[in-house]
Amino acid sequence: MLLQTSLPEPNGLADPGARKALSHRANRSAWRHFSAWAGVGVGVGSPRWGGPSVFGSPMKAGLHSDSRAVCRVTSQSPVQRSRRTGAQSLSRLGFSVPRIEIPPGTCIRSVYLAHNSAAKVLVVRTGFGRLYVKGPSGVNGDAMLLREWVGTRLAEFFGLPTFRYGLMSEPLGTSPDELVLSDESHLRHDVVFAAVEEPGVVWEGGREQLDLVGNRSAFSRLVVLDTWMRNLDRCVPLQDGRLHQNKSNVFISSNKDRGRKPQVLAIDHTHVLGDETPLEQGDASPHVEDTRIFGLFPEFVSFVSPKDIASALAALSNVDFAGMQDIVGSVPPTWGMTADRTQRLAEFLVARARYVVGRGSQPFLDALGDV
């Protein structure tokens, strides 16, 4: 049996117009959720999908309806059969520890959406529920996955909400040829980064969406986190004075399990740290003393407070080498992490934290008037 990636036709809708309207709403909703985590608009000057104009025409934003993107379902392992109710079990998981254990043997059953971005993101159906999957191959893929894992774990360490996430081994199963993906995906076969899909929207850039957010202190904490990690793909000042802004990397969750009001999440960290020098030079990297303030969108200014910045810096002062070594050392070796690189990156993160804390709140407060 072949599972197509296109949306199924709604039952009981004989009227073509009704079918079209429902399909449009489903595609729009799916793309809102997907584009936030897919790294859409990655890179300075690249198209920024996610605005209202793209929701009516998902194909323009890189969604693929390629008939080759199918999954052939073969006999299932005991683990797969036991995970048929995985979606329900995921809904009962708490959020205090967002890392999840994806059982061995869990593999992709079908591809729901695919995006031809640098991170090769897919939304897939598995026996464990529906997941976002990042699995770019090659040396560049290793670097992006390493950064994604470290950045997400640092966000968790820093007390920011994230998607529930984990590692997925052998995502294509023991017989990769059984899963035929579109030519653009090139999903790796060993270990990929996976996160649980949840309801919410990509920030479209307006104040109105931000006014609805319940965890407003997260805006200040996100700015401090991005500054510590040197996140080059949320909001960063460029040398010519312009701001590179990727608003699709701000996700507002409407998951009621998180609380009564929407919550802003820390997502998409494939471009933290910058180049390879933190991994190669550690605390000797010139990036330790980067004076720029990262993550401060102009629309965030009214939500960032001196009190919340001070609280975030106090949390950052708790960074120590043992904790950073534990986080960095959890990166799968298959993504290019070695003992030497673990040592160097932990050194960098500690030195960078001390530098940011040592400068105090004033650089952040000064930046509020500059954007």
Residue pairs with C-beta under 8 A, 6 or more apart in sequence:
1 72
1 73
2 70
2 71
2 72
3 70
3 71
3 73
3 109
3 110
3 125
4 67
4 70
4 110
5 64
5 65
5 66
5 69
5 70
5 110
5 111
5 112
5 113
5 114
6 65
7 23
7 26
7 27
7 30
9 19
10 18
10 19
10 22
10 23
13 19
13 22
24 56
27 55
27 58
27 63
28 55
28 56
28 58
30 58
30 112
30 113
30 123
31 54
31 55
31 58
31 61
31 63
31 113
32 50
32 55
32 200
32 201
32 202
33 123
33 197
33 198
33 199
33 200
33 201
34 113
34 115
34 121
34 123
34 132
35 49
35 50
35 61
35 115
35 202
35 248
36 50
36 200
36 201
36 202
36 248
36 249
36 250
36 251
36 267
36 268
37 121
37 132
37 163
37 195
37 251
37 267
37 268
38 115
38 117
38 119
38 121
38 132
38 248
39 115
39 117
39 118
39 119
39 121
39 233
39 248
39 249
39 268
39 270
40 48
40 49
40 50
40 61
40 62
40 115
40 117
40 248
41 47
41 48
41 49
41 50
41 246
41 247
41 248
41 249
42 117
42 118
42 119
42 233
42 246
42 270
42 271
43 118
43 233
44 238
44 244
48 246
48 247
48 248
49 60
49 61
49 62
49 248
50 61
50 202
50 204
50 247
50 248
51 204
51 205
52 204
54 60
54 61
59 65
61 115
62 114
62 115
62 116
62 117
63 113
63 114
63 115
64 113
64 114
64 116
64 182
64 184
66 182
66 183
68 180
68 181
68 182
68 183
69 111
69 114
69 180
69 181
69 182
69 185
70 110
70 111
70 180
71 108
71 109
71 110
71 111
71 178
71 179
71 180
72 178
72 179
72 180
73 109
74 175
74 178
76 127
77 105
78 105
79 103
79 104
79 105
79 106
79 127
80 105
80 106
80 107
80 127
81 127
82 127
83 103
83 106
83 126
83 127
83 128
84 127
86 126
86 127
86 128
86 129
87 129
87 130
89 129
90 100
90 128
90 129
90 164
90 196
91 257
93 100
93 164
95 161
95 164
95 257
95 258
97 156
98 156
98 161
98 162
98 163
98 164
98 165
99 153
99 156
99 164
99 165
99 166
100 164
100 165
100 166
100 196
101 166
102 128
102 166
102 167
102 168
102 169
102 194
103 128
104 169
106 126
106 127
106 128
106 168
107 126
107 127
107 170
107 171
107 172
107 173
107 179
108 122
108 124
108 125
108 126
108 133
108 171
108 172
108 173
108 179
108 187
109 124
109 125
109 126
109 127
110 124
110 125
111 122
111 123
111 124
111 125
111 181
111 182
111 185
112 122
112 123
112 124
112 125
112 130
113 122
113 123
114 121
114 122
114 123
114 181
114 182
114 184
114 185
115 121
115 122
116 184
116 185
118 136
118 140
118 144
118 270
119 134
119 136
119 144
119 148
119 270
120 134
120 135
120 136
120 137
120 141
120 184
120 185
120 186
120 187
121 132
121 133
121 134
122 132
122 133
122 135
122 181
122 185
122 187
123 130
123 131
123 132
123 133
123 197
124 130
124 131
124 133
124 171
129 196
129 197
130 196
130 197
131 168
131 194
131 195
131 196
131 197
132 163
132 194
132 195
132 196
132 197
133 168
133 171
133 187
133 192
133 193
133 194
134 144
134 145
134 148
134 192
134 193
134 194
134 270
135 141
135 145
135 171
135 187
135 188
135 192
135 193
136 144
136 145
136 186
136 188
137 186
137 187
137 188
139 336
141 188
142 334
142 335
142 336
143 276
143 336
144 270
144 271
145 192
145 193
145 270
145 335
146 331
146 335
146 336
146 337
147 269
147 270
147 271
147 272
147 273
148 193
148 268
148 269
148 270
149 193
149 330
149 331
149 332
149 335
150 269
150 272
150 273
150 327
150 328
150 331
150 345
151 229
151 231
151 269
151 270
151 272
151 273
152 162
152 163
152 165
152 266
152 269
153 327
153 330
154 225
154 228
154 229
154 269
154 272
154 327
154 349
155 162
155 225
155 266
155 269
156 162
157 323
157 327
158 221
158 224
158 225
158 266
158 312
158 315
158 316
159 221
159 315
160 218
160 221
160 222
160 225
160 265
160 266
161 215
161 218
161 253
161 258
161 263
161 264
161 265
161 266
162 195
162 265
162 266
162 267
163 195
163 196
163 198
163 265
163 267
164 195
164 196
164 198
165 193
165 194
165 195
165 196
166 194
166 195
167 191
167 192
167 193
167 194
167 332
168 191
168 192
168 193
168 194
169 190
169 191
170 189
170 190
171 187
171 188
171 189
171 192
171 194
172 178
172 179
172 187
172 189
173 179
176 189
181 187
190 332
190 334
191 332
191 334
191 335
198 253
198 255
199 253
199 254
199 255
200 251
200 252
200 253
200 254
200 255
200 262
200 265
201 209
201 251
201 252
201 254
202 247
202 248
202 250
202 251
202 252
203 209
203 210
203 247
203 248
203 250
203 251
203 252
204 247
205 247
205 299
206 299
207 299
207 302
209 252
210 219
210 264
210 299
210 300
210 303
212 252
212 261
212 262
213 219
213 252
213 261
213 262
213 263
213 264
213 303
214 259
214 260
214 261
214 262
214 263
215 259
215 261
215 263
215 264
216 303
216 308
217 305
217 308
217 311
218 263
218 264
218 266
219 264
219 300
219 303
219 304
219 308
220 303
220 304
220 305
220 308
220 309
220 311
220 312
221 308
221 311
221 312
221 315
222 234
222 264
222 266
222 295
222 300
223 293
223 294
223 295
223 296
223 300
223 304
223 309
223 312
223 364
224 295
224 309
224 312
224 313
224 316
224 356
224 364
225 231
225 266
225 295
225 312
226 234
226 235
226 236
226 272
226 294
226 295
227 292
227 293
227 294
227 295
227 356
227 364
228 316
228 349
228 352
228 353
228 356
229 269
229 272
229 273
229 294
230 272
230 273
230 274
230 287
230 290
230 294
230 352
231 269
231 271
231 272
231 294
231 295
232 244
232 271
232 272
232 274
232 294
233 244
233 246
233 249
233 268
233 270
233 271
234 245
234 246
234 249
234 250
234 268
234 294
234 295
234 297
235 243
235 244
235 245
235 246
235 294
235 295
235 296
235 297
236 243
236 244
236 292
236 294
236 295
237 243
237 292
237 293
238 244
243 297
243 298
243 371
245 297
247 297
249 267
249 268
250 264
250 267
250 297
251 264
251 265
251 267
252 262
252 263
252 264
252 265
253 262
253 263
253 264
253 265
254 262
255 263
273 279
273 287
273 345
273 348
274 287
275 287
277 285
277 286
277 287
278 285
278 287
278 344
278 345
278 348
278 349
278 352
279 341
279 344
279 345
279 348
280 341
280 344
281 344
281 348
282 343
282 344
282 345
282 346
282 347
282 348
282 351
283 347
283 348
283 350
283 351
285 348
287 348
287 352
288 348
288 351
288 352
288 355
289 355
291 359
291 363
293 363
293 364
293 367
296 304
296 364
296 367
296 368
296 371
297 371
298 371
301 368
301 371
304 364
304 368
306 361
306 365
309 361
309 364
309 365
310 361
313 356
313 357
313 360
313 361
316 353
316 356
316 357
317 353
317 357
319 349
319 350
319 353
319 354
320 350
321 346
321 347
321 350
324 345
324 346
324 349
324 350
325 342
325 343
325 346
327 346
328 337
328 341
328 342
328 345
328 346
328 349
329 337
329 342
329 346
331 337
331 342
